[in-house]
Amino acid sequence: MLPTEDVRPASAITSPDCGSILSGILRRQALRREAQLPLLDVRAEYERAVERARWKAHVEKYGEAIRAQILAELRTKNGPQFGGNVGRIWALRILASKRLREMFEREG
């Protein structure tokens, strides 16, 4: 089965520990208040942190499988030696990143 055939929402992959995310933001907010720095937009910081945690979980779950799938596709198209130099490795990383991002956005 291809990794994209077992698509579940990224939020269902792992639920980020929302409590620890929020407590970390509130700790930073307290430090900023104590240092008389501009305060954070807690809601925006929280949403960004949860999105980062969801992205990290998505990449951990599907990253290697997507990379292997793309490498197999490129080797079928370009020969079995594909991936042997820096330019090809970069191409593989870019294509894998793009496919992971598209998959992540579809899962919403």
PyMOL commands that set and color helices and strands:
alter all, ss='L'
color gray80, all
select helices_A, chain A and resi 3-5+10-13+18-34+42-78+86-107
alter helices_A, ss='H'
color red, helices_A
deselect
rebuild
show_as cartoon
